[in-house]
Amino acid sequence: MSSPKEQRKKYKDTLKDKWYTFCYIIKEPKCSKCGYDKCRSALDFHHLGDKEFAISQVIHYWPFNNVNRVRMLDELNKCVVLCANCHRELHHAT
């Protein structure tokens, strides 16, 4: 039998997988600026306007249920997918 720590890790990994699958059904998993699509871990969700919450907050902590999926869908519609490099350049352009 697994320890409580191992069970929590498994639950969190499963939760993240469900949320990432959901997000990338809604948004194509490639940078909308440069087209990068090699590593999904290098992709970020950039908010174009007001944000109610961070997408990463949902992916790591929120239960995967109907109410949260509707809220996430509303938030994803305010976002574009950018690779980490393009996202950093956008926020730190001089």
C-alpha positions as CSV (number, residue, x, y, z in Angstrom):
1,M,0.0,0.0,0.0
2,S,1.3,3.5,-0.8
3,S,2.0,6.1,1.8
4,P,-0.2,9.2,2.2
5,K,2.5,11.3,0.6
6,E,2.7,9.0,-2.5
7,Q,-1.1,9.0,-2.7
8,R,-1.2,12.9,-2.6
9,K,1.5,13.0,-5.3
10,K,-0.4,10.6,-7.5
11,Y,-3.6,12.7,-7.0
12,K,-1.9,15.9,-7.9
13,D,-0.3,14.4,-11.0
14,T,-3.6,13.1,-12.2
15,L,-5.3,16.4,-11.5
16,K,-2.6,18.3,-13.5
17,D,-3.0,15.8,-16.4
18,K,-6.7,16.3,-16.5
19,W,-6.4,20.1,-16.4
20,Y,-3.7,20.3,-19.1
21,T,-5.7,18.0,-21.3
22,F,-8.7,20.2,-20.9
23,C,-6.7,23.4,-21.5
24,Y,-5.1,22.1,-24.7
25,I,-8.4,21.0,-26.1
26,I,-9.6,24.6,-25.8
27,K,-6.3,26.2,-26.8
28,E,-3.9,24.8,-29.3
29,P,-0.6,23.8,-27.6
30,K,1.7,26.0,-29.6
31,C,3.0,29.6,-29.2
32,S,0.6,32.0,-31.0
33,K,3.6,34.3,-31.7
34,C,6.5,32.1,-33.0
35,G,4.8,28.7,-33.4
36,Y,6.9,26.8,-30.9
37,D,5.3,23.4,-30.0
38,K,8.1,21.1,-28.9
39,C,7.6,21.0,-25.1
40,R,4.3,21.8,-23.5
41,S,6.1,22.6,-20.2
42,A,7.6,25.6,-22.0
43,L,4.2,27.0,-22.9
44,D,2.4,29.7,-20.8
45,F,-1.1,31.1,-20.8
46,H,-0.9,34.9,-21.3
47,H,-3.9,37.0,-20.2
48,L,-4.9,39.6,-22.8
49,G,-7.1,41.5,-20.3
50,D,-8.3,41.4,-16.8
51,K,-7.7,38.1,-15.1
52,E,-9.8,36.6,-12.3
53,F,-7.2,34.0,-11.4
54,A,-4.0,32.4,-12.7
55,I,-4.4,29.4,-14.9
56,S,-1.6,27.7,-13.1
57,Q,-3.5,28.1,-9.8
58,V,-6.3,26.0,-11.3
59,I,-4.1,23.4,-12.8
60,H,-2.3,22.7,-9.5
61,Y,-5.0,23.1,-6.9
62,W,-8.6,23.2,-8.1
63,P,-10.7,20.0,-8.2
64,F,-11.6,18.9,-11.8
65,N,-15.4,19.3,-11.7
66,N,-18.1,21.0,-13.9
67,V,-18.2,24.3,-12.0
68,N,-14.4,24.7,-12.2
69,R,-14.3,23.7,-15.8
70,V,-16.8,26.4,-16.7
71,R,-14.8,29.0,-14.8
72,M,-11.6,27.8,-16.4
73,L,-13.2,28.0,-19.9
74,D,-14.2,31.6,-19.2
75,E,-10.6,32.4,-18.1
76,L,-9.0,30.5,-21.0
77,N,-11.0,32.6,-23.4
78,K,-9.1,35.7,-22.1
79,C,-5.7,34.1,-22.9
80,V,-3.3,33.2,-25.7
81,V,-0.7,30.5,-25.5
82,L,2.9,31.8,-25.7
83,C,6.2,30.0,-25.3
84,A,8.2,30.9,-22.2
85,N,10.6,33.0,-24.4
86,C,8.0,35.0,-26.2
87,H,6.1,35.5,-22.9
88,R,9.2,36.9,-21.1
89,E,9.9,39.1,-24.1
90,L,6.4,40.5,-24.1
91,H,6.5,41.4,-20.4
92,H,10.1,42.7,-20.4
93,A,10.3,44.5,-23.8
94,T,12.4,47.6,-23.7
